[in-house]
Amino acid sequence: MTTTQPDDFDVATALTQVRERIAAAAHAVDRDPASITLVAVSKTKPAALVAKALDADQRDFGENYLQDALAKIESLADREPLWHFIGDIQSNKTRDIASSFAWVHAVDRFKIARRLSDQRPEGMAPLNLCIQVNIDGEDSKSGLAPEQVAELADQIATLDNVKLRGLMAIPAPADDPEAQRRPFAALRTLLKDLNANGHTMDTLSMGMSADLEAAIAEGATHVRVGTAIFGARTA
Ligand SMILES: *Cc1c(COP(=O)(O)O)cnc(C)c1O
């Protein structure tokens, strides 16, 4: 893979393989593969590779770095991809995010959610939001502690131009499937508890290249997959 030029990477074949993994993981737990949205994480990858994925009928794309993303969004606008902002959000970046993305996956402060709502351009559908949860309590990780999520969810529910869709997590890497499933199961339980208290969230954004099967087994509705589709990142 290291000798492959970025533009030559066979995105179509890689996408087919990832779709097969998703279908197999869904069938293993009697889920409909169509209930799982594949978000192709194109961060650091050139627009030409995103175009190849679009050619292969991929529609949802995830980006972490705003400036890099905005250039791609502009150059591919006529292809109408659906863009997901999955990175950490600084408050001086909310205006561009609110106008260029359909989803934001990593909200962990009300201030950010309120700015995104205030800055969502008139005439656009509400911006879909997920709250990022630090589900396994790792010190280095962004995201809210599970016991803080209810308060933020209640606050976000009062905003006009965003829609609270669900929860997102990036658990610590683990090798064996049982260990991978534990934090995903905890996120699923947290969503269920919030919905039992009046929310109507339908999204669990969890699972990446290395653990998408475990996430799907625990109910993931959105898997965010980069490396397995676009190849290893050097940046
Ligand atoms: C980079 C990234 C991914 C994709 O990770 P891979 O291991 O390359 O599949 C998913 N989610 C987030 C938040 C990321 O930053």
The ligand as an SDF file (V2000), in Angstrom:
LIG
                    3D

 15 15  0  0  0  0  0  0  0  0999 V2000
  -10.2330    9.1190   10.8710 C   0  0  0  0  0  0  0  0  0  0  0  0
  -11.5240    8.8350   11.5310 C   0  0  0  0  0  0  0  0  0  0  0  0
  -12.2870    7.6940   11.1730 C   0  0  0  0  0  0  0  0  0  0  0  0
  -11.8170    6.6530   10.1800 C   0  0  0  0  0  0  0  0  0  0  0  0
  -10.8450    5.8430   10.7530 O   0  0  0  0  0  0  0  0  0  0  0  0
  -10.2320    4.5750    9.9490 P   0  0  0  0  0  0  0  0  0  0  0  0
   -9.5580    3.8010   11.0070 O   0  0  0  0  0  0  0  0  0  0  0  0
   -9.3040    5.1410    8.9350 O   0  0  0  0  0  0  0  0  0  0  0  0
  -11.3750    3.8480    9.3380 O   0  0  0  0  0  0  0  0  0  0  0  0
  -13.5080    7.5420   11.7820 C   0  0  0  0  0  0  0  0  0  0  0  0
  -13.9820    8.4240   12.6910 N   0  0  0  0  0  0  0  0  0  0  0  0
  -13.2830    9.5090   13.0500 C   0  0  0  0  0  0  0  0  0  0  0  0
  -13.8490   10.4450   14.0460 C   0  0  0  0  0  0  0  0  0  0  0  0
  -12.0360    9.7400   12.4980 C   0  0  0  0  0  0  0  0  0  0  0  0
  -11.3420   10.8130   12.8900 O   0  0  0  0  0  0  0  0  0  0  0  0
  1  2  1  0
  2  3  1  0
  2 14  2  0
  3  4  1  0
  3 10  2  0
  4  5  1  0
  5  6  1  0
  6  7  2  0
  6  8  1  0
  6  9  1  0
 10 11  1  0
 11 12  2  0
 12 13  1  0
 12 14  1  0
 14 15  1  0
M  END
$$$$
